[in-house]
Amino acid sequence: MIPSFIKKEISQYLGSEPKPYLIPFFKENLESICEYWDLPIQKDEDKPIHIRHQEITLRIIRLFQENQNDPQIESLKKEANELLNGIPVTKRYGYSWVSINEILKFDKTKGIRKEWWDLNSRFRSSGVCIFQGYKSTEAQTTRIADILIFMPFQDQFEFLRLNHTRGNNHPIDTDRIIEALSKLDDEFGVKIIYALLDYVEFIVEKPVEPKSISRIRQRLRRLCPSAEELGEGIRAGRVALWWD
């Protein structure tokens, strides 16, 4: 059980009350010892860089379609460019393009909600682990969390056991995944962000030197052959593995 004083502090900080968290499992949900809190709507200044840039870009497109000479367009372009200051931008088919992984390299939050960072820092040694969650369809599409999940265990890898995380299209079980991520944790520090039956996402806390990226990518590829852009994810410090 999560201690009552921690629950109270979380509720005051997030402005919502705890609810039981059910583990998504095939066509049913499994009861768990975890609880979740709804996250407040994000202020623009708290949104990850790639989401802010995406929203500004969509506004520019809409304005351009309505009136190519709208004076707001230039100011929005300037705002979008300032967000990408220092981030490599390439040209493709005549358009400026930047990958999310490139943005994440320069984003201290790694695209993760500020509340997750704040509460992880606050309760680092309290015997609970904190994960992001996606309750709404919009949150699942944008991968911007709308809930935080709290597990009353100090060992973050227990969350993979609760979710029975394993390979669907590749013969690998939960213990093997935990073993591989634990070794990576010993080397570079791993923080689990989210997990499902066939999915796990984590951040790499220490920068991986260029000479080690290929080695780490090969290890993760053996773990999850279907994962894409592993090298870029390792460089950016945020990696997703899924077995579909």
C-alpha positions as a Markdown table, in Angstrom:
| # | Residue | x | y | z |
|---|---|---|---|---|
| 1 | Met | 0.0 | 0.0 | 0.0 |
| 2 | Ile | 1.1 | 3.5 | -0.7 |
| 3 | Pro | 1.5 | 5.4 | 2.6 |
| 4 | Ser | -1.3 | 7.8 | 3.3 |
| 5 | Phe | 0.9 | 10.8 | 3.8 |
| 6 | Ile | 2.4 | 10.2 | 0.3 |
| 7 | Lys | -1.1 | 9.9 | -1.2 |
| 8 | Lys | -2.1 | 13.2 | 0.4 |
| 9 | Glu | 1.0 | 15.0 | -0.9 |
| 10 | Ile | 0.5 | 13.7 | -4.4 |
| 11 | Ser | -3.2 | 14.6 | -4.4 |
| 12 | Gln | -2.4 | 18.2 | -3.3 |
| 13 | Tyr | 0.3 | 18.5 | -5.9 |
| 14 | Leu | -1.8 | 17.1 | -8.8 |
| 15 | Gly | -5.2 | 18.4 | -7.7 |
| 16 | Ser | -6.8 | 15.0 | -8.1 |
| 17 | Glu | -7.6 | 11.9 | -6.0 |
| 18 | Pro | -6.1 | 8.4 | -6.4 |
| 19 | Lys | -8.0 | 5.6 | -8.3 |
| 20 | Pro | -7.2 | 1.9 | -8.6 |
| 21 | Tyr | -5.0 | 1.1 | -11.6 |
| 22 | Leu | -6.0 | -1.9 | -13.7 |
| 23 | Ile | -3.3 | -3.6 | -15.8 |
| 24 | Pro | -4.3 | -3.8 | -19.5 |
| 25 | Phe | -4.0 | -7.5 | -20.3 |
| 26 | Phe | -5.3 | -8.9 | -23.7 |
| 27 | Lys | -9.1 | -8.3 | -23.7 |
| 28 | Glu | -9.4 | -7.8 | -19.9 |
| 29 | Asn | -7.9 | -5.7 | -17.2 |
| 30 | Leu | -6.1 | -7.2 | -14.2 |
| 31 | Glu | -6.4 | -5.8 | -10.7 |
| 32 | Ser | -3.1 | -4.4 | -9.3 |
| 33 | Ile | -1.6 | -2.9 | -6.2 |
| 34 | Cys | -1.0 | 0.3 | -8.2 |
| 35 | Glu | -3.0 | 3.5 | -8.1 |
| 36 | Tyr | -3.2 | 6.4 | -10.5 |
| 37 | Trp | -3.8 | 10.1 | -10.4 |
| 38 | Asp | -5.2 | 12.2 | -13.3 |
| 39 | Leu | -2.8 | 14.8 | -14.5 |
| 40 | Pro | -3.9 | 18.5 | -15.0 |
| 41 | Ile | -4.1 | 20.0 | -18.4 |
| 42 | Gln | -0.7 | 21.2 | -19.5 |
| 43 | Lys | 0.1 | 24.9 | -19.8 |
| 44 | Asp | 1.8 | 25.7 | -23.1 |
| 45 | Glu | 5.1 | 26.5 | -21.3 |
| 46 | Asp | 5.2 | 23.1 | -19.6 |
| 47 | Lys | 4.6 | 21.1 | -22.8 |
| 48 | Pro | 7.6 | 19.2 | -24.3 |
| 49 | Ile | 9.5 | 21.0 | -27.1 |
| 50 | His | 8.3 | 18.6 | -29.9 |
| 51 | Ile | 4.7 | 19.0 | -28.9 |
| 52 | Arg | 4.9 | 22.8 | -28.7 |
| 53 | His | 6.7 | 22.9 | -32.1 |
| 54 | Gln | 4.0 | 20.5 | -33.6 |
| 55 | Glu | 1.2 | 22.7 | -32.3 |
| 56 | Ile | 2.7 | 25.9 | -33.7 |
| 57 | Thr | 3.3 | 24.2 | -37.1 |
| 58 | Leu | -0.3 | 23.1 | -37.3 |
| 59 | Arg | -1.4 | 26.7 | -36.5 |
| 60 | Ile | 0.8 | 28.1 | -39.2 |
| 61 | Ile | -0.7 | 25.6 | -41.7 |
| 62 | Arg | -4.2 | 26.5 | -40.8 |
| 63 | Leu | -3.5 | 30.2 | -41.0 |
| 64 | Phe | -1.7 | 29.8 | -44.4 |
| 65 | Gln | -4.7 | 27.9 | -45.8 |
| 66 | Glu | -7.1 | 30.7 | -44.8 |
| 67 | Asn | -4.9 | 33.7 | -45.7 |
| 68 | Gln | -1.3 | 33.4 | -46.9 |
| 69 | Asn | -0.6 | 37.0 | -45.8 |
| 70 | Asp | -1.9 | 36.6 | -42.3 |
| 71 | Pro | 0.6 | 38.7 | -40.1 |
| 72 | Gln | 0.5 | 36.0 | -37.4 |
| 73 | Ile | 2.3 | 33.5 | -39.6 |
| 74 | Glu | 5.7 | 35.2 | -39.4 |
| 75 | Ser | 5.6 | 35.6 | -35.6 |
| 76 | Leu | 4.7 | 32.0 | -35.3 |
| 77 | Lys | 7.5 | 30.9 | -37.6 |
| 78 | Lys | 9.9 | 32.9 | -35.4 |
| 79 | Glu | 8.5 | 31.2 | -32.3 |
| 80 | Ala | 8.9 | 27.8 | -33.8 |
| 81 | Asn | 12.5 | 28.5 | -34.9 |
| 82 | Glu | 13.4 | 29.7 | -31.4 |
| 83 | Leu | 12.2 | 26.4 | -30.0 |
| 84 | Leu | 14.6 | 24.6 | -32.3 |
| 85 | Asn | 17.6 | 26.8 | -31.5 |
| 86 | Gly | 20.7 | 24.6 | -31.7 |
| 87 | Ile | 18.8 | 21.5 | -33.0 |
| 88 | Pro | 19.9 | 20.2 | -36.4 |
| 89 | Val | 17.3 | 20.9 | -39.1 |
| 90 | Thr | 17.4 | 19.1 | -42.4 |
| 91 | Lys | 15.7 | 19.8 | -45.8 |
| 92 | Arg | 13.5 | 17.1 | -47.3 |
| 93 | Tyr | 11.5 | 17.6 | -50.4 |
| 94 | Gly | 11.9 | 21.3 | -50.1 |
| 95 | Tyr | 10.6 | 21.4 | -46.4 |
| 96 | Ser | 12.5 | 21.9 | -43.2 |
| 97 | Trp | 12.4 | 18.7 | -41.1 |
| 98 | Val | 13.6 | 17.7 | -37.7 |
| 99 | Ser | 13.2 | 14.3 | -36.0 |
| 100 | Ile | 11.7 | 13.9 | -32.5 |
| 101 | Asn | 14.9 | 12.1 | -31.4 |
| 102 | Glu | 17.0 | 15.1 | -32.3 |
| 103 | Ile | 14.7 | 17.3 | -30.3 |
| 104 | Leu | 14.8 | 15.0 | -27.3 |
| 105 | Lys | 18.6 | 15.2 | -27.3 |
| 106 | Phe | 18.2 | 18.9 | -26.4 |
| 107 | Asp | 15.1 | 18.5 | -24.2 |
| 108 | Lys | 16.0 | 18.1 | -20.6 |
| 109 | Thr | 12.6 | 16.6 | -19.9 |
| 110 | Lys | 13.0 | 14.0 | -22.7 |
| 111 | Gly | 9.4 | 14.7 | -23.7 |
| 112 | Ile | 8.1 | 13.5 | -20.3 |
| 113 | Arg | 5.6 | 15.4 | -18.1 |
| 114 | Lys | 7.1 | 17.9 | -15.6 |
| 115 | Glu | 5.0 | 16.3 | -12.9 |
| 116 | Trp | 6.7 | 12.9 | -13.4 |
| 117 | Trp | 10.1 | 14.5 | -12.9 |
| 118 | Asp | 9.1 | 16.5 | -9.9 |
| 119 | Leu | 7.5 | 13.6 | -8.1 |
| 120 | Asn | 10.3 | 11.2 | -8.9 |
| 121 | Ser | 12.7 | 13.6 | -7.4 |
| 122 | Arg | 10.5 | 14.1 | -4.3 |
| 123 | Phe | 9.8 | 10.4 | -3.6 |
| 124 | Arg | 13.1 | 8.9 | -4.9 |
| 125 | Ser | 13.8 | 6.9 | -1.7 |
| 126 | Ser | 10.2 | 6.5 | -0.4 |
| 127 | Gly | 9.5 | 3.0 | -1.5 |
| 128 | Val | 7.3 | 3.9 | -4.4 |
| 129 | Cys | 7.9 | 3.9 | -8.2 |
| 130 | Ile | 6.2 | 6.3 | -10.6 |
| 131 | Phe | 5.2 | 5.7 | -14.2 |
| 132 | Gln | 3.4 | 7.6 | -16.9 |
| 133 | Gly | 0.1 | 6.4 | -18.3 |
| 134 | Tyr | -2.2 | 7.1 | -21.2 |
| 135 | Lys | -5.9 | 6.9 | -20.5 |
| 136 | Ser | -7.4 | 9.0 | -23.3 |
| 137 | Thr | -7.2 | 8.3 | -27.0 |
| 138 | Glu | -5.4 | 11.7 | -27.5 |
| 139 | Ala | -2.8 | 10.8 | -24.9 |
| 140 | Gln | -2.1 | 7.4 | -26.6 |
| 141 | Thr | -1.7 | 9.1 | -29.9 |
| 142 | Thr | 0.6 | 11.9 | -28.8 |
| 143 | Arg | 2.4 | 9.8 | -26.2 |
| 144 | Ile | 1.9 | 12.7 | -23.7 |
| 145 | Ala | 0.8 | 11.2 | -20.4 |
| 146 | Asp | -2.6 | 12.1 | -18.9 |
| 147 | Ile | -2.2 | 10.0 | -15.7 |
| 148 | Leu | 0.6 | 9.0 | -13.3 |
| 149 | Ile | 0.8 | 5.5 | -12.0 |
| 150 | Phe | 2.2 | 4.8 | -8.5 |
| 151 | Met | 3.5 | 1.4 | -7.5 |
| 152 | Pro | 4.3 | 0.6 | -3.8 |
| 153 | Phe | 7.6 | -1.1 | -4.6 |
| 154 | Gln | 11.1 | 0.2 | -4.6 |
| 155 | Asp | 12.1 | -2.1 | -7.5 |
| 156 | Gln | 11.0 | -0.4 | -10.8 |
| 157 | Phe | 11.3 | -3.7 | -12.6 |
| 158 | Glu | 8.4 | -5.2 | -10.6 |
| 159 | Phe | 6.2 | -3.1 | -12.9 |
| 160 | Leu | 7.2 | -5.3 | -15.8 |
| 161 | Arg | 6.2 | -8.4 | -13.8 |
| 162 | Leu | 2.8 | -6.8 | -13.0 |
| 163 | Asn | 2.3 | -6.2 | -16.7 |
| 164 | His | 3.6 | -9.6 | -17.7 |
| 165 | Thr | 5.8 | -7.7 | -20.2 |
| 166 | Arg | 7.1 | -10.2 | -22.8 |
| 167 | Gly | 7.6 | -10.8 | -26.5 |
| 168 | Asn | 4.6 | -11.6 | -28.6 |
| 169 | Asn | 6.4 | -12.1 | -31.9 |
| 170 | His | 9.7 | -13.0 | -30.3 |
| 171 | Pro | 10.3 | -15.8 | -27.8 |
| 172 | Ile | 11.4 | -13.8 | -24.8 |
| 173 | Asp | 9.9 | -13.7 | -21.3 |
| 174 | Thr | 9.6 | -11.1 | -18.6 |
| 175 | Asp | 12.6 | -12.3 | -16.6 |
| 176 | Arg | 14.9 | -12.1 | -19.7 |
| 177 | Ile | 13.7 | -8.5 | -20.4 |
| 178 | Ile | 14.4 | -7.5 | -16.8 |
| 179 | Glu | 17.8 | -9.2 | -16.8 |
| 180 | Ala | 18.8 | -7.2 | -20.0 |
| 181 | Leu | 17.5 | -3.9 | -18.7 |
| 182 | Ser | 19.1 | -4.4 | -15.3 |
| 183 | Lys | 22.5 | -4.8 | -16.9 |
| 184 | Leu | 21.9 | -1.6 | -18.9 |
| 185 | Asp | 20.8 | 0.0 | -15.6 |
| 186 | Asp | 24.1 | -1.0 | -14.0 |
| 187 | Glu | 26.1 | 0.7 | -16.8 |
| 188 | Phe | 24.1 | 3.8 | -17.7 |
| 189 | Gly | 21.1 | 4.1 | -15.4 |
| 190 | Val | 17.7 | 3.1 | -16.6 |
| 191 | Lys | 14.4 | 4.6 | -15.5 |
| 192 | Ile | 11.2 | 2.8 | -16.6 |
| 193 | Ile | 8.6 | 5.3 | -17.9 |
| 194 | Tyr | 5.8 | 2.9 | -19.0 |
| 195 | Ala | 5.1 | -0.7 | -19.6 |
| 196 | Leu | 2.4 | -3.0 | -21.1 |
| 197 | Leu | 2.1 | -6.6 | -22.0 |
| 198 | Asp | 4.1 | -6.1 | -25.2 |
| 199 | Tyr | 5.8 | -2.8 | -24.6 |
| 200 | Val | 8.3 | -1.0 | -22.4 |
| 201 | Glu | 9.7 | 2.5 | -22.6 |
| 202 | Phe | 12.6 | 3.9 | -20.5 |
| 203 | Ile | 15.1 | 6.7 | -20.3 |
| 204 | Val | 18.8 | 6.2 | -20.2 |
| 205 | Glu | 20.0 | 8.5 | -17.4 |
| 206 | Lys | 23.7 | 8.8 | -18.3 |
| 207 | Pro | 24.9 | 9.8 | -21.8 |
| 208 | Val | 26.1 | 6.8 | -23.8 |
| 209 | Glu | 29.4 | 7.5 | -25.4 |
| 210 | Pro | 29.5 | 7.0 | -29.3 |
| 211 | Lys | 31.7 | 3.9 | -29.1 |
| 212 | Ser | 29.1 | 2.1 | -26.9 |
| 213 | Ile | 26.0 | 2.9 | -29.0 |
| 214 | Ser | 26.5 | 0.1 | -31.5 |
| 215 | Arg | 27.0 | -2.4 | -28.7 |
| 216 | Ile | 23.9 | -1.3 | -26.8 |
| 217 | Arg | 21.9 | -1.3 | -29.9 |
| 218 | Gln | 22.8 | -4.9 | -30.8 |
| 219 | Arg | 21.9 | -6.0 | -27.2 |
| 220 | Leu | 18.5 | -4.3 | -27.5 |
| 221 | Arg | 18.0 | -5.7 | -31.0 |
| 222 | Arg | 18.5 | -9.2 | -29.7 |
| 223 | Leu | 16.0 | -8.4 | -27.1 |
| 224 | Cys | 13.4 | -6.9 | -29.4 |
| 225 | Pro | 14.1 | -7.3 | -33.2 |
| 226 | Ser | 11.1 | -5.3 | -34.2 |
| 227 | Ala | 12.2 | -2.1 | -32.4 |
| 228 | Glu | 13.0 | 0.8 | -34.7 |
| 229 | Glu | 15.5 | 3.7 | -34.5 |
| 230 | Leu | 17.3 | 2.2 | -31.5 |
| 231 | Gly | 20.5 | 4.1 | -32.2 |
| 232 | Glu | 18.7 | 7.4 | -32.3 |
| 233 | Gly | 16.7 | 6.5 | -29.2 |
| 234 | Ile | 19.9 | 5.7 | -27.3 |
| 235 | Arg | 21.5 | 8.9 | -28.3 |
| 236 | Ala | 18.4 | 10.9 | -27.4 |
| 237 | Gly | 18.2 | 9.0 | -24.0 |
| 238 | Arg | 14.6 | 7.7 | -24.5 |
| 239 | Val | 14.0 | 4.2 | -25.9 |
| 240 | Ala | 10.9 | 2.2 | -26.6 |
| 241 | Leu | 10.8 | -1.6 | -27.2 |
| 242 | Trp | 7.6 | -3.3 | -28.4 |
| 243 | Trp | 6.8 | -6.8 | -29.5 |
| 244 | Asp | 3.8 | -6.7 | -31.9 |
